[in-house]
């Protein structure tokens, strides 16, 4: 019985995380998942969901735009050392190499939002299934990044 309750709690937490990543308020998440707002607040803090959501909302285009603006500001001010120039070039090059993985992450994020909204009308789409899909998405991204092990949502 305790194992079943723990599993149910785990499912609620995963569903809450998905709603949070979609941008729902803590109150809305608590209402949808059936737990208190304090519980949602604890899950957000313990799981560092704020950081995850922030990482998912910054696109490659925004990063490139901000980086180019900073480079332009430095060039305009005339305060640009050779070392700074090399670092900027390397950073842009590195970001450009990661375009494919960033695009994949953006697509997975949009797909996950769709899955969460789809769960409302598709009874075959369960939190357990979405969790498995997320696990394989994380594994795929980890392999693309060259990591031998990837932390998965448990």
trRosetta pair geometry for C-beta under 8 A, 3 or more apart (Angstrom, degrees):
i j d omega theta_ij theta_ji phi_ij phi_ji
1 4 5.7 -52 -152 33 32 112
1 5 6.5 31 151 -17 65 104
2 5 5.6 -53 -149 37 35 111
2 6 6.2 38 151 -21 66 106
3 6 5.6 -53 -148 36 31 114
3 7 6.4 34 152 -20 64 105
4 7 5.7 -53 -148 35 31 112
4 8 6.4 32 152 -19 64 106
5 8 5.6 -54 -149 37 32 113
5 9 6.3 35 150 -21 65 105
6 9 5.6 -52 -148 36 31 113
6 10 6.3 35 151 -21 64 105
7 10 5.5 -51 -148 34 32 115
7 11 6.4 34 152 -20 64 104
8 11 5.6 -52 -149 35 32 113
8 12 6.4 34 151 -19 64 104
9 12 5.7 -53 -149 36 32 112
9 13 6.3 33 152 -21 64 106
10 13 5.7 -53 -147 35 30 112
10 14 6.5 29 154 -17 64 105
10 154 7.6 -67 -154 129 126 66
11 14 5.9 -54 -147 36 31 109
11 15 6.3 30 154 -16 64 108
11 127 4.6 109 -164 95 92 143
11 128 6.7 -38 -112 -58 111 76
11 131 7.8 -97 -118 -35 67 140
12 15 5.8 -57 -148 40 30 111
12 16 6.1 34 152 -22 65 108
12 33 4.9 107 -165 -177 91 108
12 34 6.7 -92 -129 58 129 91
12 35 6.0 111 158 -32 138 123
12 127 7.9 -19 -65 -144 26 174
13 16 5.5 -53 -147 36 30 115
13 17 6.4 35 152 -23 63 102
13 43 5.6 -166 -140 -129 95 137
13 47 8.0 152 177 -50 111 146
14 17 5.6 -49 -149 31 33 114
14 18 6.6 33 152 -18 63 102
14 127 5.5 126 87 180 115 111
14 130 7.4 155 143 91 119 106
14 131 5.2 -14 -173 -86 159 112
14 153 6.4 108 -119 154 105 129
15 18 5.7 -53 -152 34 33 111
15 19 6.5 33 151 -16 65 104
15 32 7.6 -136 141 122 115 106
15 33 5.6 158 95 -108 113 103
15 116 7.8 134 -152 -131 69 99
15 127 4.8 -62 -63 -109 101 129
15 130 8.0 90 -93 66 69 141
16 19 5.7 -54 -148 38 33 111
16 20 6.2 36 152 -22 66 106
16 29 5.1 83 -145 176 82 117
16 33 4.7 -5 -73 -68 95 160
16 35 7.2 -36 -74 36 141 128
16 40 5.9 -147 -165 -118 134 88
16 43 6.0 51 105 99 140 161
17 20 5.5 -53 -147 35 31 115
17 21 6.4 31 154 -19 64 105
17 43 7.2 -118 -68 153 83 123
17 47 6.6 -83 -103 129 117 163
17 49 6.1 -145 -132 -110 82 125
17 153 7.5 -170 88 -140 161 139
18 21 5.7 -53 -148 35 31 111
18 22 6.6 34 149 -22 62 105
18 112 6.4 -135 -139 166 100 104
18 115 7.6 -82 -161 88 141 102
18 116 4.6 177 147 -89 121 128
18 127 8.0 -155 7 -129 140 88
18 130 6.6 0 -80 144 156 144
19 22 5.5 -56 -154 33 34 115
19 24 4.5 -37 168 34 93 137
19 28 7.3 -152 169 111 128 96
19 29 4.6 154 104 -112 134 95
19 32 6.1 155 -101 71 159 145
19 33 7.1 -133 13 -46 147 110
19 116 6.5 170 -76 -170 58 142
20 23 7.8 78 175 -48 31 14
20 24 6.5 -82 -87 55 33 85
20 26 7.9 28 -105 -91 98 63
20 29 6.0 19 -64 -92 77 153
20 40 7.7 164 -74 -168 118 103
20 44 6.5 -179 -135 -98 153 99
20 49 5.1 5 126 167 149 143
20 53 6.5 -99 141 -69 89 130
21 49 7.3 -113 -63 -166 76 102
21 52 6.8 -57 -98 120 103 109
21 53 5.6 -157 -118 -99 57 86
21 56 6.2 31 -159 47 99 164
21 109 7.4 -130 162 -149 120 91
21 112 6.9 -13 103 115 139 130
21 113 7.4 -128 111 -78 95 83
22 113 5.2 128 -109 -125 93 91
22 116 5.8 -119 -55 78 138 154
22 117 7.8 138 -128 -49 148 91
23 53 7.6 134 -81 -158 61 126
24 28 4.4 -117 180 89 107 126
24 29 5.1 132 106 -58 120 86
24 32 7.5 -18 163 7 163 141
25 28 4.6 94 55 8 82 102
25 29 6.9 -147 93 -6 42 86
26 29 5.6 -54 -146 37 32 112
26 30 6.2 35 155 -22 66 106
26 37 5.4 81 137 -152 108 91
26 40 4.7 153 -158 111 90 136
26 41 6.2 37 -151 -66 147 76
26 44 7.3 -66 -101 -29 112 144
27 30 5.8 -53 -148 35 29 112
27 31 6.4 29 154 -18 63 107
27 37 5.8 -12 -94 -100 59 122
28 31 5.7 -56 -150 37 31 112
28 32 6.2 25 156 -16 66 110
29 32 5.9 -60 -145 40 29 107
29 33 5.8 8 165 -3 68 116
29 40 5.2 123 94 -128 120 142
30 33 6.4 -66 -134 47 22 97
30 34 7.9 -169 172 9 51 5
30 35 5.7 -101 -142 79 73 64
30 36 6.0 -19 -150 161 126 17
30 37 4.5 -65 -51 -77 160 59
30 39 7.1 125 -117 57 99 95
30 40 4.9 -99 -69 -23 91 135
31 34 7.8 22 177 -69 23 40
33 40 7.5 136 46 -82 138 105
35 39 4.1 -83 154 75 121 146
35 40 6.4 145 92 -46 110 80
36 39 4.7 107 59 -1 78 99
36 40 7.3 -139 101 -1 49 83
37 40 5.5 -50 -153 36 39 114
37 41 6.3 45 147 -23 67 104
38 41 5.4 -51 -147 35 33 117
38 42 6.4 36 152 -20 64 103
39 42 5.7 -53 -150 35 32 112
39 43 6.4 32 152 -18 65 105
40 43 5.7 -55 -148 37 31 111
40 44 6.3 34 153 -22 65 105
41 44 5.8 -53 -149 33 29 113
41 45 6.4 24 155 -14 63 108
42 45 5.8 -59 -147 40 30 107
42 46 5.8 20 161 -12 69 113
43 46 6.0 -57 -134 44 26 105
43 47 5.6 3 171 3 65 120
43 49 7.0 35 127 -21 79 134
44 47 6.6 -69 -134 51 16 95
44 49 4.5 -83 -138 41 65 120
44 50 6.3 66 175 -37 102 85
45 48 7.6 14 179 -71 26 43
47 52 7.6 -35 136 -2 94 135
48 51 4.6 -15 164 27 100 119
48 52 6.5 110 114 -20 78 93
49 52 5.3 -56 -149 40 42 114
49 53 6.0 41 155 -22 73 104
50 53 5.9 -56 -147 37 28 108
50 54 6.3 29 154 -19 64 107
51 54 5.8 -54 -147 36 30 112
51 55 6.4 31 154 -20 64 107
52 55 5.8 -56 -150 35 30 112
52 56 6.4 24 154 -16 64 109
53 56 5.7 -60 -149 39 33 109
53 57 6.4 26 156 -20 66 111
54 57 6.0 -63 -147 34 30 107
54 58 6.9 22 161 -18 65 105
55 58 6.6 -60 -150 30 29 103
56 105 7.5 -136 -119 155 73 105
56 109 5.0 154 -159 -123 113 143
58 62 5.4 -120 -162 78 72 133
58 63 6.2 79 158 -55 109 94
59 62 4.8 102 56 5 77 100
59 63 7.1 -139 99 -3 44 86
59 102 7.7 106 -167 163 54 117
59 106 6.5 49 -123 -100 88 134
60 63 5.6 -55 -151 37 35 113
60 64 6.2 33 154 -18 69 106
60 95 7.0 148 -152 176 93 101
60 98 7.8 -170 -112 101 120 89
60 99 6.0 92 -160 -124 162 69
60 102 4.4 103 -62 126 118 151
60 103 7.1 -37 -4 -58 142 69
60 106 7.6 -87 -6 -38 97 136
61 64 5.9 -55 -147 38 29 109
61 65 6.2 31 154 -20 64 109
62 65 5.7 -54 -145 37 30 113
62 66 6.3 28 158 -16 65 106
63 66 6.0 -57 -148 38 28 107
63 67 6.1 26 156 -18 64 111
63 95 6.2 -160 122 -145 127 139
64 67 5.7 -58 -145 39 29 112
64 68 6.1 27 158 -17 66 108
64 92 7.5 78 -130 -133 83 85
64 95 6.4 167 -81 132 83 143
65 68 6.0 -57 -145 38 26 108
65 69 6.3 29 155 -21 63 107
66 69 5.7 -55 -148 34 31 113
66 70 6.5 30 154 -17 65 105
67 70 5.8 -55 -151 36 31 110
67 71 6.4 32 151 -19 65 106
67 88 7.5 151 179 -154 100 87
67 91 6.5 -158 -145 119 136 121
67 92 6.3 163 136 -85 142 85
67 95 7.1 -160 -9 -4 165 164
68 71 5.5 -51 -146 37 35 114
68 72 6.2 38 154 -21 66 104
69 72 5.7 -53 -148 36 30 112
69 73 6.4 35 152 -22 64 104
70 73 5.6 -50 -148 33 32 114
70 74 6.5 32 154 -18 63 105
70 88 8.0 -158 102 -120 102 117
71 74 5.8 -57 -153 36 31 111
71 75 6.3 29 152 -18 66 108
71 88 5.3 118 -102 -166 108 143
71 92 8.0 6 -54 -55 149 128
72 75 5.7 -56 -145 38 32 111
72 76 6.1 31 157 -20 67 108
73 76 5.9 -57 -146 37 27 111
73 77 6.4 22 157 -16 63 110
74 77 6.0 -61 -147 38 28 107
74 79 6.3 -97 -157 77 72 75
74 80 5.0 100 150 -85 103 98
74 84 6.8 -145 -173 142 152 138
74 88 7.7 -148 51 -67 153 152
75 78 7.7 34 174 -69 32 35
75 80 6.0 18 -92 -47 51 147
77 80 7.8 130 72 -36 85 84
80 84 5.7 -130 -157 80 63 126
80 85 5.8 70 167 -60 107 97
81 84 4.6 97 54 6 80 101
81 85 7.0 -141 95 -6 43 86
82 85 5.6 -54 -150 35 33 114
82 86 6.4 34 153 -19 66 104
83 86 5.8 -53 -150 35 31 111
83 87 6.4 30 153 -18 64 107
84 87 5.7 -54 -147 38 32 112
84 88 6.3 33 154 -20 66 106
85 88 5.8 -55 -149 35 29 111
85 89 6.4 28 154 -17 64 107
86 89 5.8 -56 -147 38 30 110
86 90 6.2 29 155 -18 65 108
87 90 5.7 -56 -147 39 30 111
87 91 6.2 31 155 -22 65 106
88 91 5.7 -54 -146 34 30 111
88 92 6.5 27 156 -16 64 105
89 92 6.0 -55 -149 37 30 108
89 93 6.2 30 153 -19 64 110
90 93 5.6 -57 -145 39 30 113
90 94 6.1 31 156 -21 66 107
91 94 5.8 -53 -145 36 29 111
91 95 6.3 28 155 -18 63 107
92 95 5.8 -55 -148 38 30 111
92 96 6.2 33 152 -22 64 108
93 96 5.6 -56 -149 35 30 114
93 97 6.5 31 153 -20 64 103
94 97 5.8 -53 -151 33 32 111
94 98 6.6 19 154 -10 64 110
95 98 5.9 -66 -151 43 32 105
95 99 7.4 66 146 -58 61 75
96 99 5.8 -12 -165 -31 40 112
98 101 5.1 -56 -165 46 75 107
98 102 5.5 77 134 -26 89 102
99 102 5.8 -61 -145 39 28 110
99 103 6.1 30 157 -21 66 108
100 103 5.7 -56 -150 35 29 112
100 104 6.5 30 152 -20 64 105
100 144 7.6 -133 113 -178 106 131
101 104 5.4 -49 -148 34 36 115
101 105 6.4 39 152 -20 66 102
101 141 6.6 101 -159 -147 100 82
101 144 5.3 162 -103 124 105 128
101 145 6.2 83 -131 -73 156 83
102 105 5.7 -51 -149 35 33 112
102 106 6.4 35 151 -19 64 105
103 106 5.6 -53 -148 36 32 112
103 107 6.4 31 153 -18 65 105
104 107 5.8 -56 -149 37 31 110
104 108 6.2 30 153 -18 66 106
104 140 7.6 -132 169 123 137 113
104 141 6.5 173 112 -99 125 87
104 144 6.8 68 47 45 165 174
105 108 5.7 -53 -145 38 31 111
105 109 6.2 35 154 -23 64 106
105 141 6.4 68 -81 -116 88 134
106 109 5.7 -53 -148 33 30 114
106 110 6.6 28 154 -15 63 104
107 110 5.8 -55 -149 38 32 109
107 111 6.2 34 151 -20 66 108
108 111 5.5 -55 -145 39 32 114
108 112 6.2 35 155 -22 66 104
108 137 4.8 127 -146 -161 135 134
108 141 7.4 -72 -6 -56 162 121
109 112 5.8 -51 -147 33 29 111
109 113 6.7 32 152 -19 62 102
110 113 5.7 -52 -152 33 34 113
110 114 6.5 35 149 -19 64 105
111 114 5.5 -55 -152 36 34 114
111 115 6.4 39 149 -24 66 102
112 115 5.4 -46 -147 31 35 115
112 116 6.6 36 155 -19 64 101
112 130 7.4 99 -142 -166 79 106
112 133 7.8 171 -100 109 81 118
112 134 6.7 61 -110 -90 122 96
112 137 7.7 -89 -62 12 112 172
113 116 5.9 -53 -152 34 31 111
113 117 6.6 24 153 -11 64 107
114 117 5.9 -60 -149 42 32 105
114 118 5.9 34 153 -24 67 113
115 118 5.5 -60 -143 38 28 114
115 119 6.7 44 154 -37 63 94
115 125 6.4 -160 -164 -171 80 131
115 130 5.2 142 146 -116 135 110
115 133 6.9 -171 -108 75 163 155
116 119 5.9 -39 -157 9 32 116
116 130 7.1 81 -75 -136 65 156
117 120 6.3 -40 -178 9 45 114
118 121 6.4 -77 -165 49 49 90
118 122 5.1 -2 158 15 89 126
118 125 5.5 17 114 66 102 172
119 122 6.4 -75 -114 57 26 85
119 125 4.9 -125 -98 109 66 109
119 126 7.4 105 -134 -107 108 18
119 127 7.4 50 -133 -62 150 63
119 130 7.1 -41 -70 -44 127 137
122 125 4.2 51 98 10 114 113
124 129 7.6 34 146 -18 66 167
125 129 6.0 -119 -148 73 47 137
125 130 6.8 60 178 -52 86 97
126 129 4.7 100 53 5 76 100
126 130 7.1 -141 96 -2 42 86
127 130 5.6 -55 -145 40 34 112
127 131 6.2 41 153 -26 66 105
128 131 5.6 -54 -151 33 30 115
128 132 6.6 30 152 -18 64 102
129 132 5.7 -52 -151 34 34 110
129 133 6.4 36 150 -19 66 104
130 133 5.5 -51 -148 36 34 114
130 134 6.3 38 151 -20 65 104
131 134 5.6 -52 -148 36 31 113
131 135 6.5 38 150 -26 63 102
131 153 6.2 -123 -150 98 85 115
132 135 5.5 -48 -151 29 34 117
132 136 6.7 25 154 -11 64 104
133 136 6.1 -61 -154 40 31 105
133 137 6.3 34 149 -21 66 106
134 137 5.5 -53 -145 36 33 114
134 138 6.3 35 155 -19 66 104
134 152 7.7 132 116 -163 85 86
134 153 5.4 -5 115 30 130 131
135 138 5.9 -56 -153 36 28 111
135 139 6.4 28 150 -18 64 107
135 152 4.5 40 -133 -161 84 130
135 153 6.4 -118 -76 46 74 80
136 139 5.3 -47 -142 37 37 115
136 140 6.2 44 154 -23 65 103
137 140 5.7 -53 -149 35 30 114
137 141 6.4 28 154 -16 64 106
138 141 5.8 -55 -147 38 30 109
138 142 6.2 33 154 -21 64 108
138 150 5.2 170 146 143 92 131
138 151 7.3 -80 171 86 139 49
138 152 5.1 157 81 -109 146 73
138 153 7.1 159 -26 -6 151 83
139 142 5.6 -55 -148 37 29 114
139 143 6.4 28 155 -18 64 106
139 150 5.5 -180 -103 53 46 139
139 152 6.9 -1 -53 -83 87 117
140 143 5.9 -58 -150 36 28 109
140 144 6.4 27 153 -18 64 107
141 144 5.6 -56 -148 37 32 112
141 145 6.3 25 155 -13 66 109
141 150 7.1 122 75 -131 81 150
142 145 5.8 -62 -147 42 29 106
142 147 4.2 -74 -169 64 87 118
142 149 7.2 -59 177 132 145 19
142 150 3.0 -107 -63 -70 158 129
143 146 7.6 48 -177 -72 31 21
143 147 7.2 -84 -69 56 28 72
143 150 7.6 -71 -32 -30 63 132
147 150 5.5 104 100 -71 133 81
